[in-house]
Amino acid sequence: MAAGLALVDNIRAADFLARHLLLALRAGEPYRVARGLALQAGFTAIQGRTGRRRAAQLLAVARPLAERIQSQHAVALCELAATVAAFYEGRWEHARGFAERAEQMLLECGGVPWELNTAQLYQMFACYFLGDVPELARLSRTFLSSARERGNRLAGFYCRSGFANAVWLAADDVAGAERNLEEAVREWHQEEFGIPHYWTIVARSHIRLYRGERKLAWDGVMRGWPGLAASVLLRIQGVRINMHDLRARCALAAAAGGADRAPLLALAERDVKRLERERLAWADALALLLRAGLSAARGEAADVAPLLERATAAFETAQMAVHANVARRRLGEALSGDEGRALVHMADAWMRSQGIRNPARYAEVLAPNLAAIGTRPTI
């Protein structure tokens, strides 16, 4: 039950998981204990920084037990828990490696669709944040084809929503991005607000930002926010970071349209402060890029370039290559002149090498409103 709910309603899943672990401990059956500990480690890890130590403690007990009883399934679950822990700490490359190992083990196990889905999804998530667009596109195609063959609508949904939907935007196929998202939503319908709704908000907002539909992007996020808050998904640090970043980006984009600028910028400022309180390197990098957008929107030209320089360096340290090059592109626009044009050219060349066909338009998704300072990008 816990596994079945995990990708849809992780709060209820956590309840069933705790019950499973208690029953396994009472029974003293090693495989079920190892499985329960590994799953508990993964669910604890999604809390982010606050759950890091407890997740490591659980995994330190689960892995030796799984290896001692030679259960490939239990060992694979330990790899999945390590995947989740690494991902929510922003260690994208480690997360991808753990997820790849888990997938290989699970393919040999058979009869483990939830576990396999999770391993595949985290590979896609890690590729998105690493900025490995070609691999994200390959994985999305492969996993979507597999999901359709198995009739797994939930896996098919995740391959076309959230961050995975960015593969169509990278290809400058905004119609394809929207078509695939709406098909996925129709195929997986859920009344109560859950994780699929969160990923739908992310993908729709990115599509609208890419199109330049700034007010629509803002309105969509705000319509979805009450459901998100009521669902307690914001207790998950990664969700909290992504959604405060997204809301701030949409607020900056809407402010560029000239409507209700003061309240929009005030809300973006609050979201930036929330990101800064998360105390994670990748959240700090996102906050710096947003602060540059705030300075641009307020006409504080002297602050924009230094903030963008810091954001570029922070994204490089966090191994977020697309974000780093978007920040570099914005820095070039802010500087203008030969130096600025060189930076824009460098960033665009790198993004095109990764399959991002329209870097200027893609930059509007991750860093809207910054073109207000210096030369506007040609789109």
Buried (B, 14 or more C-beta within 10 A) or exposed (E): EBBBBBBBBBBBBBBBBBEBBEEBEEEEBBBBBBBBBBBBBBBBBBBBEEBBEBBBEBBEBBBEBBEEBEBEBBBBBBBBBBBBBBBBBBBBEBBBBBBBBBBEBBEEBEEBBBBBBBBBBBBBBBBBBBBBBEBBBBBBEEBBEBBEEEEBBBBBBBBBBBBBBBBBBBBBBBEBBBEBBBEBBEEBEBEEBBBBBBBBBBBBBBBBBBBBBBBBBBBBBBEBBEBBEEBEBBBBBBBBBBBBBBBBBBBBBBBBBEEBBEEBBEBBBBBBEBBBEBEBBBBBBBBBBBBBBBBBBBEEEEBBBBBBBBBBBBBBBBBBBBBBBBBBBBBBBBBEEEEBBEBBEBBBEBBEEBBBEBBBBBBBBBBBBBBBBBBEBEE
